[in-house]
Amino acid sequence: MPKTLEVVCTDADCKLDMFELHYTYDMPDDVGVGEFQCPYCRQSDSLSEVEL
Ligand SMILES: [Zn+2]
């Protein structure tokens, strides 16, 4: 299975709690949560990967 990331937005003003990123097999290994933005507040530095 391609990797799935659970991501939380830690911005105090953001109403979004958690979302998932589902990768395809084509996603390079070095792509991490820092490459993405929160889909709600549009911040990129507030995202944090949840270690399951
Ligand atoms: Zn957010």
mmCIF file of the protein (N, C-alpha, C, O) and its ligand, coordinates in Angstrom:
data_MODEL
# 
_entry.id   MODEL 
# 
loop_
_entity.id 
_entity.type 
_entity.pdbx_number_of_molecules 
1 polymer     1 
2 non-polymer 1 
# 
_entity_poly.entity_id                      1 
_entity_poly.type                           'polypeptide(L)' 
_entity_poly.nstd_linkage                   no 
_entity_poly.nstd_monomer                   no 
_entity_poly.pdbx_seq_one_letter_code       MPKTLEVVCTDADCKLDMFELHYTYDMPDDVGVGEFQCPYCRQSDSLSEVEL 
_entity_poly.pdbx_seq_one_letter_code_can   MPKTLEVVCTDADCKLDMFELHYTYDMPDDVGVGEFQCPYCRQSDSLSEVEL 
_entity_poly.pdbx_strand_id                 A 
# 
loop_
_entity_poly_seq.entity_id 
_entity_poly_seq.num 
_entity_poly_seq.mon_id 
_entity_poly_seq.hetero 
1 1  MET n 
1 2  PRO n 
1 3  LYS n 
1 4  THR n 
1 5  LEU n 
1 6  GLU n 
1 7  VAL n 
1 8  VAL n 
1 9  CYS n 
1 10 THR n 
1 11 ASP n 
1 12 ALA n 
1 13 ASP n 
1 14 CYS n 
1 15 LYS n 
1 16 LEU n 
1 17 ASP n 
1 18 MET n 
1 19 PHE n 
1 20 GLU n 
1 21 LEU n 
1 22 HIS n 
1 23 TYR n 
1 24 THR n 
1 25 TYR n 
1 26 ASP n 
1 27 MET n 
1 28 PRO n 
1 29 ASP n 
1 30 ASP n 
1 31 VAL n 
1 32 GLY n 
1 33 VAL n 
1 34 GLY n 
1 35 GLU n 
1 36 PHE n 
1 37 GLN n 
1 38 CYS n 
1 39 PRO n 
1 40 TYR n 
1 41 CYS n 
1 42 ARG n 
1 43 GLN n 
1 44 SER n 
1 45 ASP n 
1 46 SER n 
1 47 LEU n 
1 48 SER n 
1 49 GLU n 
1 50 VAL n 
1 51 GLU n 
1 52 LEU n 
# 
loop_
_struct_asym.id 
_struct_asym.entity_id 
A 1 
B 2 
# 
loop_
_chem_comp.id 
_chem_comp.type 
_chem_comp.mon_nstd_flag 
ALA 'L-peptide linking' y 
ARG 'L-peptide linking' y 
ASP 'L-peptide linking' y 
CYS 'L-peptide linking' y 
GLN 'L-peptide linking' y 
GLU 'L-peptide linking' y 
GLY 'peptide linking'   y 
HIS 'L-peptide linking' y 
LEU 'L-peptide linking' y 
LYS 'L-peptide linking' y 
MET 'L-peptide linking' y 
PHE 'L-peptide linking' y 
PRO 'L-peptide linking' y 
SER 'L-peptide linking' y 
THR 'L-peptide linking' y 
TYR 'L-peptide linking' y 
VAL 'L-peptide linking' y 
ZN  non-polymer         . 
# 
_pdbx_entity_nonpoly.entity_id   2 
_pdbx_entity_nonpoly.name        ? 
_pdbx_entity_nonpoly.comp_id     ZN 
# 
_pdbx_nonpoly_scheme.asym_id         B 
_pdbx_nonpoly_scheme.entity_id       2 
_pdbx_nonpoly_scheme.mon_id          ZN 
_pdbx_nonpoly_scheme.ndb_seq_num     1 
_pdbx_nonpoly_scheme.pdb_seq_num     101 
_pdbx_nonpoly_scheme.auth_seq_num    101 
_pdbx_nonpoly_scheme.pdb_mon_id      ZN 
_pdbx_nonpoly_scheme.auth_mon_id     ZN 
_pdbx_nonpoly_scheme.pdb_strand_id   A 
_pdbx_nonpoly_scheme.pdb_ins_code    . 
# 
loop_
_atom_site.group_PDB 
_atom_site.id 
_atom_site.type_symbol 
_atom_site.label_atom_id 
_atom_site.label_alt_id 
_atom_site.label_comp_id 
_atom_site.label_asym_id 
_atom_site.label_entity_id 
_atom_site.label_seq_id 
_atom_site.pdbx_PDB_ins_code 
_atom_site.Cartn_x 
_atom_site.Cartn_y 
_atom_site.Cartn_z 
_atom_site.occupancy 
_atom_site.B_iso_or_equiv 
_atom_site.pdbx_formal_charge 
_atom_site.auth_seq_id 
_atom_site.auth_comp_id 
_atom_site.auth_asym_id 
_atom_site.auth_atom_id 
_atom_site.pdbx_PDB_model_num 
ATOM   1   N  N  . MET A 1 1  ? 0.841   -1.200 0.000  1.00 0.00 ? 1   MET A N  1 
ATOM   2   C  CA . MET A 1 1  ? 0.000   0.000  0.000  1.00 0.00 ? 1   MET A CA 1 
ATOM   3   C  C  . MET A 1 1  ? 0.871   1.242  0.000  1.00 0.00 ? 1   MET A C  1 
ATOM   4   O  O  . MET A 1 1  ? 1.880   1.285  0.704  1.00 0.00 ? 1   MET A O  1 
ATOM   5   N  N  . PRO A 1 2  ? 0.503   2.251  -0.773 1.00 0.00 ? 2   PRO A N  1 
ATOM   6   C  CA . PRO A 1 2  ? 1.218   3.531  -0.672 1.00 0.00 ? 2   PRO A CA 1 
ATOM   7   C  C  . PRO A 1 2  ? 1.026   4.131  0.713  1.00 0.00 ? 2   PRO A C  1 
ATOM   8   O  O  . PRO A 1 2  ? 0.078   3.814  1.432  1.00 0.00 ? 2   PRO A O  1 
ATOM   9   N  N  . LYS A 1 3  ? 1.950   5.002  1.056  1.00 0.00 ? 3   LYS A N  1 
ATOM   10  C  CA . LYS A 1 3  ? 1.924   5.576  2.394  1.00 0.00 ? 3   LYS A CA 1 
ATOM   11  C  C  . LYS A 1 3  ? 0.703   6.473  2.608  1.00 0.00 ? 3   LYS A C  1 
ATOM   12  O  O  . LYS A 1 3  ? 0.270   7.186  1.703  1.00 0.00 ? 3   LYS A O  1 
ATOM   13  N  N  . THR A 1 4  ? 0.158   6.420  3.834  1.00 0.00 ? 4   THR A N  1 
ATOM   14  C  CA . THR A 1 4  ? -0.890  7.342  4.262  1.00 0.00 ? 4   THR A CA 1 
ATOM   15  C  C  . THR A 1 4  ? -0.397  8.113  5.473  1.00 0.00 ? 4   THR A C  1 
ATOM   16  O  O  . THR A 1 4  ? 0.099   7.516  6.428  1.00 0.00 ? 4   THR A O  1 
ATOM   17  N  N  . LEU A 1 5  ? -0.527  9.419  5.445  1.00 0.00 ? 5   LEU A N  1 
ATOM   18  C  CA . LEU A 1 5  ? -0.107  10.257 6.559  1.00 0.00 ? 5   LEU A CA 1 
ATOM   19  C  C  . LEU A 1 5  ? -1.331  10.831 7.256  1.00 0.00 ? 5   LEU A C  1 
ATOM   20  O  O  . LEU A 1 5  ? -2.260  11.327 6.618  1.00 0.00 ? 5   LEU A O  1 
ATOM   21  N  N  . GLU A 1 6  ? -1.308  10.752 8.568  1.00 0.00 ? 6   GLU A N  1 
ATOM   22  C  CA . GLU A 1 6  ? -2.298  11.474 9.383  1.00 0.00 ? 6   GLU A CA 1 
ATOM   23  C  C  . GLU A 1 6  ? -1.652  12.795 9.775  1.00 0.00 ? 6   GLU A C  1 
ATOM   24  O  O  . GLU A 1 6  ? -0.560  12.821 10.343 1.00 0.00 ? 6   GLU A O  1 
ATOM   25  N  N  . VAL A 1 7  ? -2.340  13.890 9.464  1.00 0.00 ? 7   VAL A N  1 
ATOM   26  C  CA . VAL A 1 7  ? -1.762  15.209 9.667  1.00 0.00 ? 7   VAL A CA 1 
ATOM   27  C  C  . VAL A 1 7  ? -2.696  16.046 10.535 1.00 0.00 ? 7   VAL A C  1 
ATOM   28  O  O  . VAL A 1 7  ? -3.909  16.063 10.327 1.00 0.00 ? 7   VAL A O  1 
ATOM   29  N  N  . VAL A 1 8  ? -2.119  16.732 11.500 1.00 0.00 ? 8   VAL A N  1 
ATOM   30  C  CA . VAL A 1 8  ? -2.897  17.669 12.304 1.00 0.00 ? 8   VAL A CA 1 
ATOM   31  C  C  . VAL A 1 8  ? -2.429  19.082 11.985 1.00 0.00 ? 8   VAL A C  1 
ATOM   32  O  O  . VAL A 1 8  ? -1.256  19.319 11.695 1.00 0.00 ? 8   VAL A O  1 
ATOM   33  N  N  . CYS A 1 9  ? -3.377  20.015 12.046 1.00 0.00 ? 9   CYS A N  1 
ATOM   34  C  CA . CYS A 1 9  ? -3.034  21.421 11.936 1.00 0.00 ? 9   CYS A CA 1 
ATOM   35  C  C  . CYS A 1 9  ? -2.975  21.985 13.353 1.00 0.00 ? 9   CYS A C  1 
ATOM   36  O  O  . CYS A 1 9  ? -3.945  21.915 14.108 1.00 0.00 ? 9   CYS A O  1 
ATOM   37  N  N  . THR A 1 10 ? -1.820  22.543 13.696 1.00 0.00 ? 10  THR A N  1 
ATOM   38  C  CA . THR A 1 10 ? -1.609  23.007 15.069 1.00 0.00 ? 10  THR A CA 1 
ATOM   39  C  C  . THR A 1 10 ? -1.844  24.503 15.216 1.00 0.00 ? 10  THR A C  1 
ATOM   40  O  O  . THR A 1 10 ? -1.606  25.061 16.288 1.00 0.00 ? 10  THR A O  1 
ATOM   41  N  N  . ASP A 1 11 ? -2.308  25.163 14.158 1.00 0.00 ? 11  ASP A N  1 
ATOM   42  C  CA . ASP A 1 11 ? -2.577  26.594 14.251 1.00 0.00 ? 11  ASP A CA 1 
ATOM   43  C  C  . ASP A 1 11 ? -3.722  26.841 15.236 1.00 0.00 ? 11  ASP A C  1 
ATOM   44  O  O  . ASP A 1 11 ? -4.779  26.221 15.125 1.00 0.00 ? 11  ASP A O  1 
ATOM   45  N  N  . ALA A 1 12 ? -3.520  27.731 16.185 1.00 0.00 ? 12  ALA A N  1 
ATOM   46  C  CA . ALA A 1 12 ? -4.496  27.947 17.247 1.00 0.00 ? 12  ALA A CA 1 
ATOM   47  C  C  . ALA A 1 12 ? -5.823  28.487 16.715 1.00 0.00 ? 12  ALA A C  1 
ATOM   48  O  O  . ALA A 1 12 ? -6.865  28.267 17.332 1.00 0.00 ? 12  ALA A O  1 
ATOM   49  N  N  . ASP A 1 13 ? -5.801  29.177 15.605 1.00 0.00 ? 13  ASP A N  1 
ATOM   50  C  CA . ASP A 1 13 ? -7.014  29.773 15.059 1.00 0.00 ? 13  ASP A CA 1 
ATOM   51  C  C  . ASP A 1 13 ? -7.697  28.896 14.016 1.00 0.00 ? 13  ASP A C  1 
ATOM   52  O  O  . ASP A 1 13 ? -8.757  29.252 13.503 1.00 0.00 ? 13  ASP A O  1 
ATOM   53  N  N  . CYS A 1 14 ? -7.100  27.767 13.706 1.00 0.00 ? 14  CYS A N  1 
ATOM   54  C  CA . CYS A 1 14 ? -7.647  26.905 12.651 1.00 0.00 ? 14  CYS A CA 1 
ATOM   55  C  C  . CYS A 1 14 ? -8.666  25.943 13.237 1.00 0.00 ? 14  CYS A C  1 
ATOM   56  O  O  . CYS A 1 14 ? -8.437  25.345 14.289 1.00 0.00 ? 14  CYS A O  1 
ATOM   57  N  N  . LYS A 1 15 ? -9.782  25.799 12.557 1.00 0.00 ? 15  LYS A N  1 
ATOM   58  C  CA . LYS A 1 15 ? -10.852 24.931 13.038 1.00 0.00 ? 15  LYS A CA 1 
ATOM   59  C  C  . LYS A 1 15 ? -10.693 23.486 12.573 1.00 0.00 ? 15  LYS A C  1 
ATOM   60  O  O  . LYS A 1 15 ? -11.449 22.612 12.998 1.00 0.00 ? 15  LYS A O  1 
ATOM   61  N  N  . LEU A 1 16 ? -9.744  23.236 11.731 1.00 0.00 ? 16  LEU A N  1 
ATOM   62  C  CA . LEU A 1 16 ? -9.518  21.870 11.251 1.00 0.00 ? 16  LEU A CA 1 
ATOM   63  C  C  . LEU A 1 16 ? -8.681  21.113 12.270 1.00 0.00 ? 16  LEU A C  1 
ATOM   64  O  O  . LEU A 1 16 ? -7.715  21.655 12.808 1.00 0.00 ? 16  LEU A O  1 
ATOM   65  N  N  . ASP A 1 17 ? -9.043  19.876 12.536 1.00 0.00 ? 17  ASP A N  1 
ATOM   66  C  CA . ASP A 1 17 ? -8.280  19.079 13.483 1.00 0.00 ? 17  ASP A CA 1 
ATOM   67  C  C  . ASP A 1 17 ? -7.290  18.204 12.751 1.00 0.00 ? 17  ASP A C  1 
ATOM   68  O  O  . ASP A 1 17 ? -6.080  18.411 12.846 1.00 0.00 ? 17  ASP A O  1 
ATOM   69  N  N  . MET A 1 18 ? -7.794  17.234 12.024 1.00 0.00 ? 18  MET A N  1 
ATOM   70  C  CA . MET A 1 18 ? -6.932  16.217 11.435 1.00 0.00 ? 18  MET A CA 1 
ATOM   71  C  C  . MET A 1 18 ? -7.412  15.875 10.043 1.00 0.00 ? 18  MET A C  1 
ATOM   72  O  O  . MET A 1 18 ? -8.610  15.916 9.760  1.00 0.00 ? 18  MET A O  1 
ATOM   73  N  N  . PHE A 1 19 ? -6.478  15.539 9.176  1.00 0.00 ? 19  PHE A N  1 
ATOM   74  C  CA . PHE A 1 19 ? -6.851  15.017 7.866  1.00 0.00 ? 19  PHE A CA 1 
ATOM   75  C  C  . PHE A 1 19 ? -5.793  14.019 7.430  1.00 0.00 ? 19  PHE A C  1 
ATOM   76  O  O  . PHE A 1 19 ? -4.722  13.918 8.029  1.00 0.00 ? 19  PHE A O  1 
ATOM   77  N  N  . GLU A 1 20 ? -6.113  13.288 6.375  1.00 0.00 ? 20  GLU A N  1 
ATOM   78  C  CA . GLU A 1 20 ? -5.199  12.267 5.896  1.00 0.00 ? 20  GLU A CA 1 
ATOM   79  C  C  . GLU A 1 20 ? -4.701  12.625 4.515  1.00 0.00 ? 20  GLU A C  1 
ATOM   80  O  O  . GLU A 1 20 ? -5.426  13.195 3.699  1.00 0.00 ? 20  GLU A O  1 
ATOM   81  N  N  . LEU A 1 21 ? -3.452  12.280 4.268  1.00 0.00 ? 21  LEU A N  1 
ATOM   82  C  CA . LEU A 1 21 ? -2.867  12.391 2.941  1.00 0.00 ? 21  LEU A CA 1 
ATOM   83  C  C  . LEU A 1 21 ? -2.622  10.972 2.431  1.00 0.00 ? 21  LEU A C  1 
ATOM   84  O  O  . LEU A 1 21 ? -1.935  10.180 3.077  1.00 0.00 ? 21  LEU A O  1 
ATOM   85  N  N  . HIS A 1 22 ? -3.176  10.668 1.295  1.00 0.00 ? 22  HIS A N  1 
ATOM   86  C  CA . HIS A 1 22 ? -2.980  9.353  0.703  1.00 0.00 ? 22  HIS A CA 1 
ATOM   87  C  C  . HIS A 1 22 ? -2.090  9.497  -0.515 1.00 0.00 ? 22  HIS A C  1 
ATOM   88  O  O  . HIS A 1 22 ? -2.442  10.161 -1.490 1.00 0.00 ? 22  HIS A O  1 
ATOM   89  N  N  . TYR A 1 23 ? -0.941  8.868  -0.441 1.00 0.00 ? 23  TYR A N  1 
ATOM   90  C  CA . TYR A 1 23 ? 0.012   8.942  -1.544 1.00 0.00 ? 23  TYR A CA 1 
ATOM   91  C  C  . TYR A 1 23 ? -0.262  7.842  -2.566 1.00 0.00 ? 23  TYR A C  1 
ATOM   92  O  O  . TYR A 1 23 ? -0.870  6.814  -2.269 1.00 0.00 ? 23  TYR A O  1 
ATOM   93  N  N  . THR A 1 24 ? 0.206   8.102  -3.765 1.00 0.00 ? 24  THR A N  1 
ATOM   94  C  CA . THR A 1 24 ? 0.273   7.021  -4.743 1.00 0.00 ? 24  THR A CA 1 
ATOM   95  C  C  . THR A 1 24 ? 1.663   6.399  -4.681 1.00 0.00 ? 24  THR A C  1 
ATOM   96  O  O  . THR A 1 24 ? 2.547   6.901  -3.987 1.00 0.00 ? 24  THR A O  1 
ATOM   97  N  N  . TYR A 1 25 ? 1.845   5.321  -5.398 1.00 0.00 ? 25  TYR A N  1 
ATOM   98  C  CA . TYR A 1 25 ? 3.158   4.686  -5.447 1.00 0.00 ? 25  TYR A CA 1 
ATOM   99  C  C  . TYR A 1 25 ? 4.201   5.587  -6.089 1.00 0.00 ? 25  TYR A C  1 
ATOM   100 O  O  . TYR A 1 25 ? 5.399   5.373  -5.901 1.00 0.00 ? 25  TYR A O  1 
ATOM   101 N  N  . ASP A 1 26 ? 3.774   6.578  -6.833 1.00 0.00 ? 26  ASP A N  1 
ATOM   102 C  CA . ASP A 1 26 ? 4.710   7.442  -7.547 1.00 0.00 ? 26  ASP A CA 1 
ATOM   103 C  C  . ASP A 1 26 ? 5.283   8.558  -6.689 1.00 0.00 ? 26  ASP A C  1 
ATOM   104 O  O  . ASP A 1 26 ? 6.189   9.263  -7.135 1.00 0.00 ? 26  ASP A O  1 
ATOM   105 N  N  . MET A 1 27 ? 4.780   8.743  -5.460 1.00 0.00 ? 27  MET A N  1 
ATOM   106 C  CA . MET A 1 27 ? 5.274   9.829  -4.617 1.00 0.00 ? 27  MET A CA 1 
ATOM   107 C  C  . MET A 1 27 ? 6.717   9.561  -4.180 1.00 0.00 ? 27  MET A C  1 
ATOM   108 O  O  . MET A 1 27 ? 7.013   8.495  -3.641 1.00 0.00 ? 27  MET A O  1 
ATOM   109 N  N  . PRO A 1 28 ? 7.619   10.531 -4.413 1.00 0.00 ? 28  PRO A N  1 
ATOM   110 C  CA . PRO A 1 28 ? 9.007   10.316 -3.991 1.00 0.00 ? 28  PRO A CA 1 
ATOM   111 C  C  . PRO A 1 28 ? 9.108   10.153 -2.472 1.00 0.00 ? 28  PRO A C  1 
ATOM   112 O  O  . PRO A 1 28 ? 8.307   10.713 -1.724 1.00 0.00 ? 28  PRO A O  1 
ATOM   113 N  N  . ASP A 1 29 ? 10.096  9.385  -2.030 1.00 0.00 ? 29  ASP A N  1 
ATOM   114 C  CA . ASP A 1 29 ? 10.245  9.085  -0.601 1.00 0.00 ? 29  ASP A CA 1 
ATOM   115 C  C  . ASP A 1 29 ? 10.555  10.314 0.237  1.00 0.00 ? 29  ASP A C  1 
ATOM   116 O  O  . ASP A 1 29 ? 10.257  10.340 1.431  1.00 0.00 ? 29  ASP A O  1 
ATOM   117 N  N  . ASP A 1 30 ? 11.153  11.336 -0.375 1.00 0.00 ? 30  ASP A N  1 
ATOM   118 C  CA . ASP A 1 30 ? 11.580  12.483 0.422  1.00 0.00 ? 30  ASP A CA 1 
ATOM   119 C  C  . ASP A 1 30 ? 10.494  13.544 0.569  1.00 0.00 ? 30  ASP A C  1 
ATOM   120 O  O  . ASP A 1 30 ? 10.744  14.603 1.144  1.00 0.00 ? 30  ASP A O  1 
ATOM   121 N  N  . VAL A 1 31 ? 9.299   13.279 0.061  1.00 0.00 ? 31  VAL A N  1 
ATOM   122 C  CA . VAL A 1 31 ? 8.196   14.224 0.242  1.00 0.00 ? 31  VAL A CA 1 
ATOM   123 C  C  . VAL A 1 31 ? 7.577   14.009 1.618  1.00 0.00 ? 31  VAL A C  1 
ATOM   124 O  O  . VAL A 1 31 ? 7.112   12.916 1.941  1.00 0.00 ? 31  VAL A O  1 
ATOM   125 N  N  . GLY A 1 32 ? 7.580   15.060 2.418  1.00 0.00 ? 32  GLY A N  1 
ATOM   126 C  CA . GLY A 1 32 ? 7.013   14.965 3.761  1.00 0.00 ? 32  GLY A CA 1 
ATOM   127 C  C  . GLY A 1 32 ? 5.921   15.988 3.954  1.00 0.00 ? 32  GLY A C  1 
ATOM   128 O  O  . GLY A 1 32 ? 5.462   16.634 3.012  1.00 0.00 ? 32  GLY A O  1 
ATOM   129 N  N  . VAL A 1 33 ? 5.522   16.114 5.191  1.00 0.00 ? 33  VAL A N  1 
ATOM   130 C  CA . VAL A 1 33 ? 4.403   16.988 5.502  1.00 0.00 ? 33  VAL A CA 1 
ATOM   131 C  C  . VAL A 1 33 ? 4.730   18.455 5.192  1.00 0.00 ? 33  VAL A C  1 
ATOM   132 O  O  . VAL A 1 33 ? 3.824   19.258 4.970  1.00 0.00 ? 33  VAL A O  1 
ATOM   133 N  N  . GLY A 1 34 ? 6.001   18.798 5.177  1.00 0.00 ? 34  GLY A N  1 
ATOM   134 C  CA . GLY A 1 34 ? 6.412   20.168 4.873  1.00 0.00 ? 34  GLY A CA 1 
ATOM   135 C  C  . GLY A 1 34 ? 6.105   20.615 3.461  1.00 0.00 ? 34  GLY A C  1 
ATOM   136 O  O  . GLY A 1 34 ? 6.157   21.808 3.162  1.00 0.00 ? 34  GLY A O  1 
ATOM   137 N  N  . GLU A 1 35 ? 5.788   19.679 2.593  1.00 0.00 ? 35  GLU A N  1 
ATOM   138 C  CA . GLU A 1 35 ? 5.452   20.017 1.202  1.00 0.00 ? 35  GLU A CA 1 
ATOM   139 C  C  . GLU A 1 35 ? 3.998   20.434 1.039  1.00 0.00 ? 35  GLU A C  1 
ATOM   140 O  O  . GLU A 1 35 ? 3.591   20.866 -0.039 1.00 0.00 ? 35  GLU A O  1 
ATOM   141 N  N  . PHE A 1 36 ? 3.207   20.306 2.114  1.00 0.00 ? 36  PHE A N  1 
ATOM   142 C  CA . PHE A 1 36 ? 1.772   20.531 1.988  1.00 0.00 ? 36  PHE A CA 1 
ATOM   143 C  C  . PHE A 1 36 ? 1.321   21.719 2.834  1.00 0.00 ? 36  PHE A C  1 
ATOM   144 O  O  . PHE A 1 36 ? 2.025   22.179 3.732  1.00 0.00 ? 36  PHE A O  1 
ATOM   145 N  N  . GLN A 1 37 ? 0.136   22.188 2.514  1.00 0.00 ? 37  GLN A N  1 
ATOM   146 C  CA . GLN A 1 37 ? -0.505  23.258 3.276  1.00 0.00 ? 37  GLN A CA 1 
ATOM   147 C  C  . GLN A 1 37 ? -1.766  22.707 3.933  1.00 0.00 ? 37  GLN A C  1 
ATOM   148 O  O  . GLN A 1 37 ? -2.350  21.727 3.471  1.00 0.00 ? 37  GLN A O  1 
ATOM   149 N  N  . CYS A 1 38 ? -2.170  23.357 5.020  1.00 0.00 ? 38  CYS A N  1 
ATOM   150 C  CA . CYS A 1 38 ? -3.471  23.039 5.590  1.00 0.00 ? 38  CYS A CA 1 
ATOM   151 C  C  . CYS A 1 38 ? -4.552  23.411 4.579  1.00 0.00 ? 38  CYS A C  1 
ATOM   152 O  O  . CYS A 1 38 ? -4.543  24.530 4.066  1.00 0.00 ? 38  CYS A O  1 
ATOM   153 N  N  . PRO A 1 39 ? -5.488  22.498 4.276  1.00 0.00 ? 39  PRO A N  1 
ATOM   154 C  CA . PRO A 1 39 ? -6.537  22.813 3.294  1.00 0.00 ? 39  PRO A CA 1 
ATOM   155 C  C  . PRO A 1 39 ? -7.536  23.847 3.796  1.00 0.00 ? 39  PRO A C  1 
ATOM   156 O  O  . PRO A 1 39 ? -8.325  24.377 3.015  1.00 0.00 ? 39  PRO A O  1 
ATOM   157 N  N  . TYR A 1 40 ? -7.509  24.133 5.076  1.00 0.00 ? 40  TYR A N  1 
ATOM   158 C  CA . TYR A 1 40 ? -8.445  25.128 5.609  1.00 0.00 ? 40  TYR A CA 1 
ATOM   159 C  C  . TYR A 1 40 ? -7.773  26.490 5.789  1.00 0.00 ? 40  TYR A C  1 
ATOM   160 O  O  . TYR A 1 40 ? -8.217  27.475 5.199  1.00 0.00 ? 40  TYR A O  1 
ATOM   161 N  N  . CYS A 1 41 ? -6.714  26.560 6.592  1.00 0.00 ? 41  CYS A N  1 
ATOM   162 C  CA . CYS A 1 41 ? -6.127  27.868 6.898  1.00 0.00 ? 41  CYS A CA 1 
ATOM   163 C  C  . CYS A 1 41 ? -4.954  28.221 5.982  1.00 0.00 ? 41  CYS A C  1 
ATOM   164 O  O  . CYS A 1 41 ? -4.439  29.338 6.040  1.00 0.00 ? 41  CYS A O  1 
ATOM   165 N  N  . ARG A 1 42 ? -4.539  27.296 5.153  1.00 0.00 ? 42  ARG A N  1 
ATOM   166 C  CA . ARG A 1 42 ? -3.506  27.538 4.135  1.00 0.00 ? 42  ARG A CA 1 
ATOM   167 C  C  . ARG A 1 42 ? -2.103  27.753 4.702  1.00 0.00 ? 42  ARG A C  1 
ATOM   168 O  O  . ARG A 1 42 ? -1.203  28.197 3.990  1.00 0.00 ? 42  ARG A O  1 
ATOM   169 N  N  . GLN A 1 43 ? -1.923  27.442 5.965  1.00 0.00 ? 43  GLN A N  1 
ATOM   170 C  CA . GLN A 1 43 ? -0.581  27.531 6.536  1.00 0.00 ? 43  GLN A CA 1 
ATOM   171 C  C  . GLN A 1 43 ? 0.173   26.251 6.194  1.00 0.00 ? 43  GLN A C  1 
ATOM   172 O  O  . GLN A 1 43 ? -0.426  25.179 6.097  1.00 0.00 ? 43  GLN A O  1 
ATOM   173 N  N  . SER A 1 44 ? 1.452   26.360 6.016  1.00 0.00 ? 44  SER A N  1 
ATOM   174 C  CA . SER A 1 44 ? 2.254   25.160 5.808  1.00 0.00 ? 44  SER A CA 1 
ATOM   175 C  C  . SER A 1 44 ? 3.094   24.812 7.027  1.00 0.00 ? 44  SER A C  1 
ATOM   176 O  O  . SER A 1 44 ? 3.411   23.643 7.242  1.00 0.00 ? 44  SER A O  1 
ATOM   177 N  N  . ASP A 1 45 ? 3.461   25.812 7.831  1.00 0.00 ? 45  ASP A N  1 
ATOM   178 C  CA . ASP A 1 45 ? 4.320   25.513 8.970  1.00 0.00 ? 45  ASP A CA 1 
ATOM   179 C  C  . ASP A 1 45 ? 3.542   25.060 10.197 1.00 0.00 ? 45  ASP A C  1 
ATOM   180 O  O  . ASP A 1 45 ? 4.143   24.762 11.229 1.00 0.00 ? 45  ASP A O  1 
ATOM   181 N  N  . SER A 1 46 ? 2.211   25.002 10.106 1.00 0.00 ? 46  SER A N  1 
ATOM   182 C  CA . SER A 1 46 ? 1.421   24.557 11.254 1.00 0.00 ? 46  SER A CA 1 
ATOM   183 C  C  . SER A 1 46 ? 1.101   23.064 11.175 1.00 0.00 ? 46  SER A C  1 
ATOM   184 O  O  . SER A 1 46 ? 0.527   22.507 12.112 1.00 0.00 ? 46  SER A O  1 
ATOM   185 N  N  . LEU A 1 47 ? 1.457   22.423 10.092 1.00 0.00 ? 47  LEU A N  1 
ATOM   186 C  CA . LEU A 1 47 ? 1.119   21.009 9.944  1.00 0.00 ? 47  LEU A CA 1 
ATOM   187 C  C  . LEU A 1 47 ? 2.120   20.122 10.660 1.00 0.00 ? 47  LEU A C  1 
ATOM   188 O  O  . LEU A 1 47 ? 3.323   20.384 10.667 1.00 0.00 ? 47  LEU A O  1 
ATOM   189 N  N  . SER A 1 48 ? 1.597   19.075 11.257 1.00 0.00 ? 48  SER A N  1 
ATOM   190 C  CA . SER A 1 48 ? 2.434   18.135 11.971 1.00 0.00 ? 48  SER A CA 1 
ATOM   191 C  C  . SER A 1 48 ? 1.941   16.721 11.709 1.00 0.00 ? 48  SER A C  1 
ATOM   192 O  O  . SER A 1 48 ? 0.746   16.444 11.822 1.00 0.00 ? 48  SER A O  1 
ATOM   193 N  N  . GLU A 1 49 ? 2.863   15.822 11.357 1.00 0.00 ? 49  GLU A N  1 
ATOM   194 C  CA . GLU A 1 49 ? 2.484   14.445 11.084 1.00 0.00 ? 49  GLU A CA 1 
ATOM   195 C  C  . GLU A 1 49 ? 2.251   13.691 12.386 1.00 0.00 ? 49  GLU A C  1 
ATOM   196 O  O  . GLU A 1 49 ? 3.028   13.802 13.334 1.00 0.00 ? 49  GLU A O  1 
ATOM   197 N  N  . VAL A 1 50 ? 1.172   12.925 12.414 1.00 0.00 ? 50  VAL A N  1 
ATOM   198 C  CA . VAL A 1 50 ? 0.870   12.110 13.593 1.00 0.00 ? 50  VAL A CA 1 
ATOM   199 C  C  . VAL A 1 50 ? 1.530   10.750 13.408 1.00 0.00 ? 50  VAL A C  1 
ATOM   200 O  O  . VAL A 1 50 ? 1.298   10.066 12.411 1.00 0.00 ? 50  VAL A O  1 
ATOM   201 N  N  . GLU A 1 51 ? 2.340   10.371 14.364 1.00 0.00 ? 51  GLU A N  1 
ATOM   202 C  CA . GLU A 1 51 ? 2.973   9.045  14.325 1.00 0.00 ? 51  GLU A CA 1 
ATOM   203 C  C  . GLU A 1 51 ? 2.008   8.029  14.900 1.00 0.00 ? 51  GLU A C  1 
ATOM   204 O  O  . GLU A 1 51 ? 1.653   8.103  16.076 1.00 0.00 ? 51  GLU A O  1 
ATOM   205 N  N  . LEU A 1 52 ? 1.582   7.084  14.083 1.00 0.00 ? 52  LEU A N  1 
ATOM   206 C  CA . LEU A 1 52 ? 0.598   6.101  14.531 1.00 0.00 ? 52  LEU A CA 1 
ATOM   207 C  C  . LEU A 1 52 ? 1.287   4.933  15.241 1.00 0.00 ? 52  LEU A C  1 
ATOM   208 O  O  . LEU A 1 52 ? 0.619   4.002  15.690 1.00 0.00 ? 52  LEU A O  1 
HETATM 209 ZN ZN . ZN  B 2 .  ? -5.091  24.822 9.496  1.00 0.00 2 101 ZN  A ZN 1 
# 
